[in-house]
Amino acid sequence: MNKEEMIAVDTCPETVTVFISQRMNGKTDEEIKAYRQRVMDVLSKKFDGCVSFSILLEPLFDSPVYMLGEQIKQLDHCKLAAFPEDWHEARGCAIEWLVCEKYGIPTILMNKTGDKILTELTAEDIIKKL
């Protein structure tokens, strides 16, 4: 373990692993990556850097159903899921939301651009739900 890793362990008593749900249909790769980065920046600040993200960086197949299945697998390792406020308008996001609801995975809402948290919870409130 190097010095940076030791510092991270000392300052992060618990790391929150976050799943980022996002609309992808009709979006360019650049738009998808920019949204994801904004969400990561906001949540990293919210959790004082004590956060990791569960993200499939590259599509494994062109099949939307296959990719949705892979996304749902990622949810199993997460303590929190971040959704855009319009999650209900995208089939995949709606199914991911339902999985979170049925399996007790806490959710947080982000605005459509991913640069603001809409859910009125503190980081401590979210950790208490875990």
N, C-alpha and C positions, 0 to 999 in steps of 0.2 A: 504494500500500500504506500503510495507516494504522499507527500505532504498535503497536496490539494485534496486528496481523497480523505485524509484524516480530518482536515478542517471541516469538510462537508459532513462527515459523520458526527462530529462534535456539535455543529450548529443546527443539525436537522434531527431532532429526536424521532420524528416520524415523517417519512416521505409519502406524499399523496400521489398515487399514480392516476392520471387523468386520461380518459378516452375523449377524443374530440370527434363529435358527429358533425358532419357538414354536408350541405347540398353540393352535388358535383355535376348533375345533369345540366348541360349547356354552359359549363364553366371551362375556361382554359386551365392548363396545368399551372400557369403563373397565378391566376386568380385563386385557385385552390391552395397553392402553397402560401400565398400572401395572407389569406384568411387564417390559415392554420398558424402561421407565425405570429399574427396579431393576437390570437387567442393564447398562444403559448407565452407571449410576452406579458399579457395582462394577468394570467394565472400564476406565472412565476413571481410576479410582484406581489400578488395577493397572498401567496404562501411563502414569502421571503426566500424564494429559491428552493424550497424544500418540496419540489414537485418533479415528477417525471411524466412522460407522455407515451401512451401506447398508440403508435401510428403505423399503418401499413404504407410505406413510402411509394411502392410501385405496384400497380395492378398485376396480379398473378395470371389472370385470364380475362378475356373480354366479357365473360358472362356476369351480368349484374347480380344474379342470384348467388353465384359462387362467391363473388366479392362480398356480398352482404353476409354470407355465412362466415367468411374469414373475419369480418368486422365484429360479428357477434362473439366469435371466439376471443377477440381482444378484450371485450367487456369483462370476461371472466377474471382477468388479472387486474382490474381497475377498482379504485375506491370511490371514484367520482366520474361522472360523464358530463361534458359540456355540450350544450345544444344551441343552435341558432334559434332566435325567437320564432322563426317561421318553420320550425322542424316539422310541423303537421302538414305542410304542403309538399313534402318530399317523401316518397314511399319508403325509402331506406331509413331515413331519419325517424319516421313514424314507427317503424318496426323496432329500431334500436331503442326508442323511447319506451315502447311497450315492454321490451325485455327488461329495461331498468326498473320500470314500475312493478312488474310481476316478480322480479328477483331482488328487489330492495336495494338497488344501486342508486345512491343519491345523485341528483341531477342539478345542474346549474344552467341558467339561461344566459346567453350572450346576445348582444344586438346583432343585426344582420351583417354588419361589417366586421364583427369579432373584436372590436377594440373597447368594449364596455360590458361589464357584468350587469345584468338586469335583475337577477335574483338578490333579494335583500337578506343575505346571510353573511356573517363574518367568517373568516377562516376557521375560527374556533368552533362556530356552530356547525360548519361542514364536517370538521374532524370529529365532533361529538356524535354525528350521525353514522360514522363509519363503524 
